């Protein structure tokens, strides 16, 4: 059934409420998205009718649960244009990126090898590389940003050299909203023989991603940022690289044979999915992907771009408000990060909450970027497919009132 983006808000029951006597204006989608009724129903249906552990039982419930779980793996593969054995289920983007750093990169890196990341990385795609560099003696190098909040590709080209073994970067910045030219960056890295790892947490759910087209080596995203449940994520890896990659968690179900001193592991993806996986969450993710597909990417992208453009234009008119990142357009995704001069972001967010407007304030798990911007924290409004122009107007009105409240 094809859904209509104009009425999508009606599919999200949590949005039909008031906060502090005002209609809920939920603008923290970069942190987590709300769930449509279809996802909630899928979770309920699994627990009410099919709850059993997967892969192990030969009874009907177990077979139904296994079929549903593996069916979602096929959905994800179709969704990102990959093969099913290239799709690993994890707890989320953080887990996925840690597994690549610890299970693949760590075994290949040597002293004085180089890892390139960007100054705009979320800590989940920064701290693991710091740790691997410390453990192996590799050097961590950073791509800087220009005055528009976009990556300096000229500097990136200068950083790349035969010592570069891994390049890891975000598809979309969770602070600046910058959509990075990941296909171009991947080719540049491959030209010097480096592996490419992409953090797709802020991309998947806003526009289509295609692993075959991007040609990256690894790509990670989270279910809870694509209108699915928490506790489920995806790691894509090229088949031949997953064969070389080591698991970093060990237990049941991932093995062919365990003897007293040795273990023979199954091939990917089973090799990495030890123990009882988040079965219900995976099924909920499948329902979320169905929901996104029913809306269509062109409708989602057009809708979100109209919102972020309207918000950017109106926020830019508020005196004393500084917006970070690119101007509204093809290089900015559906979020805006800003500061109101003279008011701490936590105070801004607190006052906005009294008016029913939910935004995020803090360093957004991107402290090196905050240092580059010369601030300790910012306020972020991030949009999803269920937001509308009324949400933009409430945000702007609430900020004007906040400015008056603090007399700045």
Number of C-alpha atoms within 10 A of each C-alpha: 8 10 14 13 18 15 11 16 18 13 17 17 13 15 18 12 13 13 14 12 10 14 16 20 25 23 23 20 25 26 16 19 24 21 22 22 17 17 26 17 13 19 21 15 15 19 12 9 11 18 17 20 18 21 15 11 13 10 9 11 16 18 18 18 23 19 14 19 24 17 16 20 25 16 19 23 20 13 18 18 15 20 18 20 18 22 24 23 27 25 20 21 26 21 20 25 28 21 22 24 24 19 19 18 22 20 14 12 21 17 12 14 18 24 26 23 23 22 21 29 25 24 16 17 25 22 15 18 28 17 17 21 23 13 14 17 15 23 20 21 17 16 19 18 19 11 11 13 21 21 20 15 17 9 13 19 13 9 17 23 14 13 17 24 23 24 25 25 26 26 25 26 27 27 29 24 28 29 21 18 15 18 14 11 20 22 16 18 24 19 12 14 16 23 19 23 25 22 27 22 29 26 23 20 26 22 17 16 17 14 20 12 10 15 16 23 20 23 30 28 28 31 30 27 26 27 26 29 28 20 19 25 27 26 26 28 26 19 19 11 15 25 15 13 23 19 20 14 13 14 12 11 19 22 18 12 10 11 7 5 5 8 12 12 18 15 16 23 21 17 25 26 21 16 13 12 18 20 23 24 24 29 25 31 30 24 26 26 20 16 23 21 17 14 18 16 15 11 15 22 19 13 21 23 21 16 24 25 19 16 23 20 12 15 22 15 10 14 12 13 16 14 19 20 23 20 19 22 14 10 16 23 28 31 30 27 22 21 20 20 13 12 14 16 23 16 14 22 23 17 20 22 19 14 23 22 26 23 25 22 22 17 20 19 15 21 19 18 23 19 13 13 16 9 12 15 22 25 23 31 25 27 27 28 25 22 22 19 14 11 20 23 15 19 25 19 16 21 22 14 15 21 21 10 10 12 9 12
